[in-house]
């Protein structure tokens, strides 16, 4: 009987500690902003409309395997 009471008290105490840690965590997570920046960086280079695909090889160019992929550079 005493063992069950001690286990219940430990469970309640651990739940209280978890709730307090979640409640007092007011700091913003840097992972959220880092993940958002990573998604933006990955999405920015997906446009291959101006690419020139030449030959047959192992380079991906518009879902085809080509030997060379030539893209023009812009300084806008």
C-alpha angles and dihedrals in degrees: 000000000000091000092057091050092051091048091050091050092049091050093049091046092050091049090051092050091050092049092048093049091051093045096049096044096104097149117108116245115246090204091069094056092041092051091048092051090048092053091049092049092050093047096048096070101047098098112101098165093120096043121117114215116205131186133338120295144102104299117107114236119164093334092309128107109237137168097232134020115195121192126180120237123229128199096197 
